Amino acid sequence: MENVKKLEKELKDVIEKEKEALNEAYDDLVIKLQKERDRLQKDLRKEYKQAKKYVKKNPEVSLGTALAGGLIAGVIIAKILNR
């Protein structure tokens, strides 16, 4: 009976250590993901500002690009819906 209790205590200790290690790994991963999210948001804002400046400087090119993109998207959607 004493062996069983000793084994039970050892198992509980091991499980507790693993639980702590998993919690630490999870916390580290959350921090890394938050940093990556912040970096991506910063990059996206930068790209948006650059695109906005480009559109203001070149409205005709931007309109043509949007028109071509819309036509391509329309053709693709039409082909998908006609199957």
Contacts in CASP RR format, 6 or more apart in sequence:
PFRMAT RR
TARGET T0000
AUTHOR 0000-0000-0000
METHOD contacts of the structure
MODEL  1
MENVKKLEKELKDVIEKEKEALNEAYDDLVIKLQKERDRLQKDLRKEYKQ
AKKYVKKNPEVSLGTALAGGLIAGVIIAKILNR
54 62 0 8 1.000
55 62 0 8 1.000
END
